[in-house]
Amino acid sequence: MAVPKKRTSLSKKHIRRNIWKGRGYQAAAKALSLAKSISTGHSKSFFVRQTSNKALE
């Protein structure tokens, strides 16, 4: 089985971890943006069926 010969440096490890975290932050920001646009009714690419307010009261 292949084994790496040398240990990965801490700086390379931190760079990879920051890239991984950055992708998560971008996905969360995009999801929040979509949720805001849906809640205000300004979404152009996502359709939500409107419910009556009487059912909520």
CHARMM internal coordinates of N, CA and C (Angstrom, degrees):
IC EDIT
DIST 1 N 1 CA 1.4501
DIST 1 CA 1 C 1.5289
ANGL 1 N 1 CA 1 C 109.26
DIST 1 C 2 N 1.3124
ANGL 1 CA 1 C 2 N 116.57
DIHE 1 N 1 CA 1 C 2 N 138.57
DIST 2 N 2 CA 1.4620
ANGL 1 C 2 N 2 CA 121.03
DIHE 1 CA 1 C 2 N 2 CA -178.27
DIST 2 CA 2 C 1.5257
ANGL 2 N 2 CA 2 C 110.64
DIHE 1 C 2 N 2 CA 2 C -74.74
DIST 2 C 3 N 1.3280
ANGL 2 CA 2 C 3 N 114.68
DIHE 2 N 2 CA 2 C 3 N 135.90
DIST 3 N 3 CA 1.4651
ANGL 2 C 3 N 3 CA 121.16
DIHE 2 CA 2 C 3 N 3 CA -179.59
DIST 3 CA 3 C 1.5246
ANGL 3 N 3 CA 3 C 107.90
DIHE 2 C 3 N 3 CA 3 C -130.77
DIST 3 C 4 N 1.3568
ANGL 3 CA 3 C 4 N 118.35
DIHE 3 N 3 CA 3 C 4 N 135.98
DIST 4 N 4 CA 1.4551
ANGL 3 C 4 N 4 CA 118.39
DIHE 3 CA 3 C 4 N 4 CA 177.63
DIST 4 CA 4 C 1.5265
ANGL 4 N 4 CA 4 C 111.66
DIHE 3 C 4 N 4 CA 4 C -62.79
DIST 4 C 5 N 1.3222
ANGL 4 CA 4 C 5 N 116.23
DIHE 4 N 4 CA 4 C 5 N 142.51
DIST 5 N 5 CA 1.4589
ANGL 4 C 5 N 5 CA 120.01
DIHE 4 CA 4 C 5 N 5 CA -175.81
DIST 5 CA 5 C 1.5212
ANGL 5 N 5 CA 5 C 112.62
DIHE 4 C 5 N 5 CA 5 C -79.81
DIST 5 C 6 N 1.3400
ANGL 5 CA 5 C 6 N 116.14
DIHE 5 N 5 CA 5 C 6 N -33.90
DIST 6 N 6 CA 1.4576
ANGL 5 C 6 N 6 CA 118.93
DIHE 5 CA 5 C 6 N 6 CA -176.47
DIST 6 CA 6 C 1.5205
ANGL 6 N 6 CA 6 C 110.40
DIHE 5 C 6 N 6 CA 6 C -125.40
DIST 6 C 7 N 1.2979
ANGL 6 CA 6 C 7 N 114.23
DIHE 6 N 6 CA 6 C 7 N 157.59
DIST 7 N 7 CA 1.4547
ANGL 6 C 7 N 7 CA 120.67
DIHE 6 CA 6 C 7 N 7 CA 179.06
DIST 7 CA 7 C 1.5266
ANGL 7 N 7 CA 7 C 109.93
DIHE 6 C 7 N 7 CA 7 C -74.39
DIST 7 C 8 N 1.3409
ANGL 7 CA 7 C 8 N 116.88
DIHE 7 N 7 CA 7 C 8 N 142.98
DIST 8 N 8 CA 1.4582
ANGL 7 C 8 N 8 CA 121.77
DIHE 7 CA 7 C 8 N 8 CA 176.69
DIST 8 CA 8 C 1.5273
ANGL 8 N 8 CA 8 C 109.24
DIHE 7 C 8 N 8 CA 8 C -72.47
DIST 8 C 9 N 1.3175
ANGL 8 CA 8 C 9 N 116.52
DIHE 8 N 8 CA 8 C 9 N 135.76
DIST 9 N 9 CA 1.4645
ANGL 8 C 9 N 9 CA 120.16
DIHE 8 CA 8 C 9 N 9 CA -177.92
DIST 9 CA 9 C 1.5281
ANGL 9 N 9 CA 9 C 110.33
DIHE 8 C 9 N 9 CA 9 C -67.68
DIST 9 C 10 N 1.3215
ANGL 9 CA 9 C 10 N 115.76
DIHE 9 N 9 CA 9 C 10 N 156.16
DIST 10 N 10 CA 1.4597
ANGL 9 C 10 N 10 CA 121.00
DIHE 9 CA 9 C 10 N 10 CA -179.45
DIST 10 CA 10 C 1.5252
ANGL 10 N 10 CA 10 C 111.39
DIHE 9 C 10 N 10 CA 10 C -64.39
DIST 10 C 11 N 1.3333
ANGL 10 CA 10 C 11 N 116.89
DIHE 10 N 10 CA 10 C 11 N -36.57
DIST 11 N 11 CA 1.4599
ANGL 10 C 11 N 11 CA 118.81
DIHE 10 CA 10 C 11 N 11 CA -178.70
DIST 11 CA 11 C 1.5278
ANGL 11 N 11 CA 11 C 110.50
DIHE 10 C 11 N 11 CA 11 C -65.04
DIST 11 C 12 N 1.3237
ANGL 11 CA 11 C 12 N 117.31
DIHE 11 N 11 CA 11 C 12 N -40.90
DIST 12 N 12 CA 1.4690
ANGL 11 C 12 N 12 CA 120.66
DIHE 11 CA 11 C 12 N 12 CA 178.39
DIST 12 CA 12 C 1.5267
ANGL 12 N 12 CA 12 C 110.30
DIHE 11 C 12 N 12 CA 12 C -65.80
DIST 12 C 13 N 1.3288
ANGL 12 CA 12 C 13 N 115.61
DIHE 12 N 12 CA 12 C 13 N -38.73
DIST 13 N 13 CA 1.4647
ANGL 12 C 13 N 13 CA 121.06
DIHE 12 CA 12 C 13 N 13 CA 178.40
DIST 13 CA 13 C 1.5306
ANGL 13 N 13 CA 13 C 110.32
DIHE 12 C 13 N 13 CA 13 C -62.67
DIST 13 C 14 N 1.3363
ANGL 13 CA 13 C 14 N 116.96
DIHE 13 N 13 CA 13 C 14 N -43.51
DIST 14 N 14 CA 1.4665
ANGL 13 C 14 N 14 CA 121.14
DIHE 13 CA 13 C 14 N 14 CA -179.89
DIST 14 CA 14 C 1.5289
ANGL 14 N 14 CA 14 C 111.30
DIHE 13 C 14 N 14 CA 14 C -67.39
DIST 14 C 15 N 1.3306
ANGL 14 CA 14 C 15 N 116.97
DIHE 14 N 14 CA 14 C 15 N -38.21
DIST 15 N 15 CA 1.4659
ANGL 14 C 15 N 15 CA 120.34
DIHE 14 CA 14 C 15 N 15 CA 178.07
DIST 15 CA 15 C 1.5245
ANGL 15 N 15 CA 15 C 110.16
DIHE 14 C 15 N 15 CA 15 C -61.49
DIST 15 C 16 N 1.3209
ANGL 15 CA 15 C 16 N 116.48
DIHE 15 N 15 CA 15 C 16 N -46.53
DIST 16 N 16 CA 1.4712
ANGL 15 C 16 N 16 CA 120.17
DIHE 15 CA 15 C 16 N 16 CA -179.50
DIST 16 CA 16 C 1.5249
ANGL 16 N 16 CA 16 C 111.44
DIHE 15 C 16 N 16 CA 16 C -64.18
DIST 16 C 17 N 1.3208
ANGL 16 CA 16 C 17 N 116.84
DIHE 16 N 16 CA 16 C 17 N -40.47
DIST 17 N 17 CA 1.4656
ANGL 16 C 17 N 17 CA 120.15
DIHE 16 CA 16 C 17 N 17 CA 179.52
DIST 17 CA 17 C 1.5289
ANGL 17 N 17 CA 17 C 111.00
DIHE 16 C 17 N 17 CA 17 C -66.28
DIST 17 C 18 N 1.3417
ANGL 17 CA 17 C 18 N 117.40
DIHE 17 N 17 CA 17 C 18 N -40.00
DIST 18 N 18 CA 1.4610
ANGL 17 C 18 N 18 CA 120.38
DIHE 17 CA 17 C 18 N 18 CA 178.83
DIST 18 CA 18 C 1.5233
ANGL 18 N 18 CA 18 C 112.05
DIHE 17 C 18 N 18 CA 18 C -66.24
DIST 18 C 19 N 1.3308
ANGL 18 CA 18 C 19 N 117.11
DIHE 18 N 18 CA 18 C 19 N -36.44
DIST 19 N 19 CA 1.4626
ANGL 18 C 19 N 19 CA 120.25
DIHE 18 CA 18 C 19 N 19 CA 175.77
DIST 19 CA 19 C 1.5247
ANGL 19 N 19 CA 19 C 109.66
DIHE 18 C 19 N 19 CA 19 C -63.47
DIST 19 C 20 N 1.3346
ANGL 19 CA 19 C 20 N 116.39
DIHE 19 N 19 CA 19 C 20 N -44.22
DIST 20 N 20 CA 1.4571
ANGL 19 C 20 N 20 CA 121.55
DIHE 19 CA 19 C 20 N 20 CA -179.55
DIST 20 CA 20 C 1.5358
ANGL 20 N 20 CA 20 C 110.96
DIHE 19 C 20 N 20 CA 20 C -62.56
DIST 20 C 21 N 1.3384
ANGL 20 CA 20 C 21 N 116.62
DIHE 20 N 20 CA 20 C 21 N -43.61
DIST 21 N 21 CA 1.4647
ANGL 20 C 21 N 21 CA 120.54
DIHE 20 CA 20 C 21 N 21 CA 178.43
DIST 21 CA 21 C 1.5270
ANGL 21 N 21 CA 21 C 111.09
DIHE 20 C 21 N 21 CA 21 C -67.32
DIST 21 C 22 N 1.3283
ANGL 21 CA 21 C 22 N 116.68
DIHE 21 N 21 CA 21 C 22 N -39.00
DIST 22 N 22 CA 1.4591
ANGL 21 C 22 N 22 CA 120.81
DIHE 21 CA 21 C 22 N 22 CA -179.71
DIST 22 CA 22 C 1.5129
ANGL 22 N 22 CA 22 C 112.40
DIHE 21 C 22 N 22 CA 22 C -60.33
DIST 22 C 23 N 1.3308
ANGL 22 CA 22 C 23 N 116.41
DIHE 22 N 22 CA 22 C 23 N -39.01
DIST 23 N 23 CA 1.4741
ANGL 22 C 23 N 23 CA 119.68
DIHE 22 CA 22 C 23 N 23 CA 177.44
DIST 23 CA 23 C 1.5194
ANGL 23 N 23 CA 23 C 110.66
DIHE 22 C 23 N 23 CA 23 C -63.43
DIST 23 C 24 N 1.3301
ANGL 23 CA 23 C 24 N 116.65
DIHE 23 N 23 CA 23 C 24 N -38.18
DIST 24 N 24 CA 1.4645
ANGL 23 C 24 N 24 CA 120.38
DIHE 23 CA 23 C 24 N 24 CA 178.24
DIST 24 CA 24 C 1.5159
ANGL 24 N 24 CA 24 C 111.49
DIHE 23 C 24 N 24 CA 24 C -66.19
DIST 24 C 25 N 1.3325
ANGL 24 CA 24 C 25 N 116.90
DIHE 24 N 24 CA 24 C 25 N -42.21
DIST 25 N 25 CA 1.4629
ANGL 24 C 25 N 25 CA 120.69
DIHE 24 CA 24 C 25 N 25 CA 178.71
DIST 25 CA 25 C 1.5232
ANGL 25 N 25 CA 25 C 110.93
DIHE 24 C 25 N 25 CA 25 C -64.07
DIST 25 C 26 N 1.3361
ANGL 25 CA 25 C 26 N 117.45
DIHE 25 N 25 CA 25 C 26 N -39.44
DIST 26 N 26 CA 1.4637
ANGL 25 C 26 N 26 CA 120.67
DIHE 25 CA 25 C 26 N 26 CA 178.67
DIST 26 CA 26 C 1.5190
ANGL 26 N 26 CA 26 C 110.92
DIHE 25 C 26 N 26 CA 26 C -64.95
DIST 26 C 27 N 1.3274
ANGL 26 CA 26 C 27 N 117.58
DIHE 26 N 26 CA 26 C 27 N -41.76
DIST 27 N 27 CA 1.4555
ANGL 26 C 27 N 27 CA 121.38
DIHE 26 CA 26 C 27 N 27 CA 179.04
DIST 27 CA 27 C 1.5267
ANGL 27 N 27 CA 27 C 110.63
DIHE 26 C 27 N 27 CA 27 C -64.45
DIST 27 C 28 N 1.3373
ANGL 27 CA 27 C 28 N 117.11
DIHE 27 N 27 CA 27 C 28 N -40.33
DIST 28 N 28 CA 1.4604
ANGL 27 C 28 N 28 CA 120.81
DIHE 27 CA 27 C 28 N 28 CA 179.25
DIST 28 CA 28 C 1.5242
ANGL 28 N 28 CA 28 C 110.78
DIHE 27 C 28 N 28 CA 28 C -66.62
DIST 28 C 29 N 1.3287
ANGL 28 CA 28 C 29 N 117.61
DIHE 28 N 28 CA 28 C 29 N -40.88
DIST 29 N 29 CA 1.4590
ANGL 28 C 29 N 29 CA 121.08
DIHE 28 CA 28 C 29 N 29 CA 179.49
DIST 29 CA 29 C 1.5221
ANGL 29 N 29 CA 29 C 110.95
DIHE 28 C 29 N 29 CA 29 C -65.11
DIST 29 C 30 N 1.3245
ANGL 29 CA 29 C 30 N 116.67
DIHE 29 N 29 CA 29 C 30 N -39.40
DIST 30 N 30 CA 1.4622
ANGL 29 C 30 N 30 CA 120.77
DIHE 29 CA 29 C 30 N 30 CA 179.04
DIST 30 CA 30 C 1.5342
ANGL 30 N 30 CA 30 C 110.58
DIHE 29 C 30 N 30 CA 30 C -66.14
DIST 30 C 31 N 1.3337
ANGL 30 CA 30 C 31 N 116.62
DIHE 30 N 30 CA 30 C 31 N -41.84
DIST 31 N 31 CA 1.4615
ANGL 30 C 31 N 31 CA 120.85
DIHE 30 CA 30 C 31 N 31 CA 179.12
DIST 31 CA 31 C 1.5290
ANGL 31 N 31 CA 31 C 110.87
DIHE 30 C 31 N 31 CA 31 C -64.45
DIST 31 C 32 N 1.3295
ANGL 31 CA 31 C 32 N 116.91
DIHE 31 N 31 CA 31 C 32 N -40.56
DIST 32 N 32 CA 1.4579
ANGL 31 C 32 N 32 CA 120.86
DIHE 31 CA 31 C 32 N 32 CA 178.76
DIST 32 CA 32 C 1.5278
ANGL 32 N 32 CA 32 C 110.86
DIHE 31 C 32 N 32 CA 32 C -65.33
DIST 32 C 33 N 1.3206
ANGL 32 CA 32 C 33 N 116.43
DIHE 32 N 32 CA 32 C 33 N -41.13
DIST 33 N 33 CA 1.4580
ANGL 32 C 33 N 33 CA 121.24
DIHE 32 CA 32 C 33 N 33 CA 178.82
DIST 33 CA 33 C 1.5255
ANGL 33 N 33 CA 33 C 110.69
DIHE 32 C 33 N 33 CA 33 C -62.42
DIST 33 C 34 N 1.3383
ANGL 33 CA 33 C 34 N 117.03
DIHE 33 N 33 CA 33 C 34 N -43.42
DIST 34 N 34 CA 1.4670
ANGL 33 C 34 N 34 CA 121.00
DIHE 33 CA 33 C 34 N 34 CA 178.40
DIST 34 CA 34 C 1.5198
ANGL 34 N 34 CA 34 C 110.39
DIHE 33 C 34 N 34 CA 34 C -64.37
DIST 34 C 35 N 1.3269
ANGL 34 CA 34 C 35 N 117.64
DIHE 34 N 34 CA 34 C 35 N -41.34
DIST 35 N 35 CA 1.4678
ANGL 34 C 35 N 35 CA 121.13
DIHE 34 CA 34 C 35 N 35 CA 179.21
DIST 35 CA 35 C 1.5195
ANGL 35 N 35 CA 35 C 110.87
DIHE 34 C 35 N 35 CA 35 C -62.96
DIST 35 C 36 N 1.3329
ANGL 35 CA 35 C 36 N 117.20
DIHE 35 N 35 CA 35 C 36 N -40.14
DIST 36 N 36 CA 1.4690
ANGL 35 C 36 N 36 CA 120.34
DIHE 35 CA 35 C 36 N 36 CA 178.70
DIST 36 CA 36 C 1.5201
ANGL 36 N 36 CA 36 C 110.96
DIHE 35 C 36 N 36 CA 36 C -65.30
DIST 36 C 37 N 1.3333
ANGL 36 CA 36 C 37 N 117.00
DIHE 36 N 36 CA 36 C 37 N -42.74
DIST 37 N 37 CA 1.4584
ANGL 36 C 37 N 37 CA 119.50
DIHE 36 CA 36 C 37 N 37 CA -178.51
DIST 37 CA 37 C 1.5267
ANGL 37 N 37 CA 37 C 111.12
DIHE 36 C 37 N 37 CA 37 C -67.94
DIST 37 C 38 N 1.3274
ANGL 37 CA 37 C 38 N 117.22
DIHE 37 N 37 CA 37 C 38 N -34.89
DIST 38 N 38 CA 1.4649
ANGL 37 C 38 N 38 CA 120.16
DIHE 37 CA 37 C 38 N 38 CA 177.73
DIST 38 CA 38 C 1.5231
ANGL 38 N 38 CA 38 C 110.32
DIHE 37 C 38 N 38 CA 38 C -68.61
DIST 38 C 39 N 1.3276
ANGL 38 CA 38 C 39 N 116.87
DIHE 38 N 38 CA 38 C 39 N -42.40
DIST 39 N 39 CA 1.4617
ANGL 38 C 39 N 39 CA 120.18
DIHE 38 CA 38 C 39 N 39 CA -176.76
DIST 39 CA 39 C 1.5271
ANGL 39 N 39 CA 39 C 112.05
DIHE 38 C 39 N 39 CA 39 C -67.78
DIST 39 C 40 N 1.3307
ANGL 39 CA 39 C 40 N 117.56
DIHE 39 N 39 CA 39 C 40 N -30.41
DIST 40 N 40 CA 1.4656
ANGL 39 C 40 N 40 CA 120.33
DIHE 39 CA 39 C 40 N 40 CA 179.06
DIST 40 CA 40 C 1.5232
ANGL 40 N 40 CA 40 C 112.08
DIHE 39 C 40 N 40 CA 40 C -88.84
DIST 40 C 41 N 1.3516
ANGL 40 CA 40 C 41 N 116.54
DIHE 40 N 40 CA 40 C 41 N -13.11
DIST 41 N 41 CA 1.4609
ANGL 40 C 41 N 41 CA 119.87
DIHE 40 CA 40 C 41 N 41 CA 179.34
DIST 41 CA 41 C 1.5157
ANGL 41 N 41 CA 41 C 113.72
DIHE 40 C 41 N 41 CA 41 C 86.15
DIST 41 C 42 N 1.3369
ANGL 41 CA 41 C 42 N 118.84
DIHE 41 N 41 CA 41 C 42 N 12.80
DIST 42 N 42 CA 1.4620
ANGL 41 C 42 N 42 CA 121.83
DIHE 41 CA 41 C 42 N 42 CA -178.61
DIST 42 CA 42 C 1.5259
ANGL 42 N 42 CA 42 C 112.98
DIHE 41 C 42 N 42 CA 42 C -96.74
DIST 42 C 43 N 1.3208
ANGL 42 CA 42 C 43 N 117.56
DIHE 42 N 42 CA 42 C 43 N 6.99
DIST 43 N 43 CA 1.4540
ANGL 42 C 43 N 43 CA 120.02
DIHE 42 CA 42 C 43 N 43 CA -178.32
DIST 43 CA 43 C 1.5156
ANGL 43 N 43 CA 43 C 110.55
DIHE 42 C 43 N 43 CA 43 C -72.41
DIST 43 C 44 N 1.3416
ANGL 43 CA 43 C 44 N 116.46
DIHE 43 N 43 CA 43 C 44 N 133.00
DIST 44 N 44 CA 1.4610
ANGL 43 C 44 N 44 CA 121.57
DIHE 43 CA 43 C 44 N 44 CA 179.47
DIST 44 CA 44 C 1.5212
ANGL 44 N 44 CA 44 C 111.76
DIHE 43 C 44 N 44 CA 44 C -102.27
DIST 44 C 45 N 1.3200
ANGL 44 CA 44 C 45 N 118.02
DIHE 44 N 44 CA 44 C 45 N -14.82
DIST 45 N 45 CA 1.4558
ANGL 44 C 45 N 45 CA 120.37
DIHE 44 CA 44 C 45 N 45 CA -174.71
DIST 45 CA 45 C 1.5346
ANGL 45 N 45 CA 45 C 112.94
DIHE 44 C 45 N 45 CA 45 C -116.58
DIST 45 C 46 N 1.3215
ANGL 45 CA 45 C 46 N 117.14
DIHE 45 N 45 CA 45 C 46 N 4.47
DIST 46 N 46 CA 1.4609
ANGL 45 C 46 N 46 CA 120.34
DIHE 45 CA 45 C 46 N 46 CA -175.88
DIST 46 CA 46 C 1.5188
ANGL 46 N 46 CA 46 C 107.73
DIHE 45 C 46 N 46 CA 46 C -138.71
DIST 46 C 47 N 1.3251
ANGL 46 CA 46 C 47 N 117.03
DIHE 46 N 46 CA 46 C 47 N 124.22
DIST 47 N 47 CA 1.4506
ANGL 46 C 47 N 47 CA 121.29
DIHE 46 CA 46 C 47 N 47 CA -175.98
DIST 47 CA 47 C 1.5190
ANGL 47 N 47 CA 47 C 110.15
DIHE 46 C 47 N 47 CA 47 C -108.28
DIST 47 C 48 N 1.3263
ANGL 47 CA 47 C 48 N 115.50
DIHE 47 N 47 CA 47 C 48 N 132.46
DIST 48 N 48 CA 1.4602
ANGL 47 C 48 N 48 CA 121.59
DIHE 47 CA 47 C 48 N 48 CA -179.93
DIST 48 CA 48 C 1.5173
ANGL 48 N 48 CA 48 C 108.18
DIHE 47 C 48 N 48 CA 48 C -124.25
DIST 48 C 49 N 1.3280
ANGL 48 CA 48 C 49 N 115.79
DIHE 48 N 48 CA 48 C 49 N 133.40
DIST 49 N 49 CA 1.4531
ANGL 48 C 49 N 49 CA 119.77
DIHE 48 CA 48 C 49 N 49 CA 179.32
DIST 49 CA 49 C 1.5198
ANGL 49 N 49 CA 49 C 109.30
DIHE 48 C 49 N 49 CA 49 C -74.08
DIST 49 C 50 N 1.3072
ANGL 49 CA 49 C 50 N 116.84
DIHE 49 N 49 CA 49 C 50 N 129.37
DIST 50 N 50 CA 1.4677
ANGL 49 C 50 N 50 CA 122.06
DIHE 49 CA 49 C 50 N 50 CA -178.42
DIST 50 CA 50 C 1.5271
ANGL 50 N 50 CA 50 C 109.71
DIHE 49 C 50 N 50 CA 50 C -77.93
DIST 50 C 51 N 1.3210
ANGL 50 CA 50 C 51 N 117.18
DIHE 50 N 50 CA 50 C 51 N 138.39
DIST 51 N 51 CA 1.4642
ANGL 50 C 51 N 51 CA 122.61
DIHE 50 CA 50 C 51 N 51 CA 176.81
DIST 51 CA 51 C 1.5174
ANGL 51 N 51 CA 51 C 108.11
DIHE 50 C 51 N 51 CA 51 C -111.51
DIST 51 C 52 N 1.3069
ANGL 51 CA 51 C 52 N 116.23
DIHE 51 N 51 CA 51 C 52 N 156.18
DIST 52 N 52 CA 1.4545
ANGL 51 C 52 N 52 CA 119.81
DIHE 51 CA 51 C 52 N 52 CA -179.83
DIST 52 CA 52 C 1.5258
ANGL 52 N 52 CA 52 C 110.44
DIHE 51 C 52 N 52 CA 52 C -76.93
DIST 52 C 53 N 1.3252
ANGL 52 CA 52 C 53 N 117.29
DIHE 52 N 52 CA 52 C 53 N 150.78
DIST 53 N 53 CA 1.4687
ANGL 52 C 53 N 53 CA 122.12
DIHE 52 CA 52 C 53 N 53 CA 179.95
DIST 53 CA 53 C 1.5237
ANGL 53 N 53 CA 53 C 111.90
DIHE 52 C 53 N 53 CA 53 C -75.56
DIST 53 C 54 N 1.3298
ANGL 53 CA 53 C 54 N 117.91
DIHE 53 N 53 CA 53 C 54 N -18.98
DIST 54 N 54 CA 1.4697
ANGL 53 C 54 N 54 CA 120.91
DIHE 53 CA 53 C 54 N 54 CA -179.52
DIST 54 CA 54 C 1.5278
ANGL 54 N 54 CA 54 C 111.45
DIHE 53 C 54 N 54 CA 54 C -66.09
DIST 54 C 55 N 1.2974
ANGL 54 CA 54 C 55 N 117.23
DIHE 54 N 54 CA 54 C 55 N -31.07
DIST 55 N 55 CA 1.4699
ANGL 54 C 55 N 55 CA 120.67
DIHE 54 CA 54 C 55 N 55 CA -179.85
DIST 55 CA 55 C 1.5313
ANGL 55 N 55 CA 55 C 110.05
DIHE 54 C 55 N 55 CA 55 C -69.47
DIST 55 C 56 N 1.3124
ANGL 55 CA 55 C 56 N 117.77
DIHE 55 N 55 CA 55 C 56 N -26.02
DIST 56 N 56 CA 1.4701
ANGL 55 C 56 N 56 CA 120.35
DIHE 55 CA 55 C 56 N 56 CA -177.62
DIST 56 CA 56 C 1.5181
ANGL 56 N 56 CA 56 C 111.75
DIHE 55 C 56 N 56 CA 56 C -83.40
DIST 56 C 57 N 1.3077
ANGL 56 CA 56 C 57 N 118.77
DIHE 56 N 56 CA 56 C 57 N -21.48
DIST 57 N 57 CA 1.4688
ANGL 56 C 57 N 57 CA 121.56
DIHE 56 CA 56 C 57 N 57 CA -177.04
DIST 57 CA 57 C 1.4895
ANGL 57 N 57 CA 57 C 113.31
DIHE 56 C 57 N 57 CA 57 C -82.60
END
COOR INIT
IC SEED 1 N 1 CA 1 C
IC BUILD
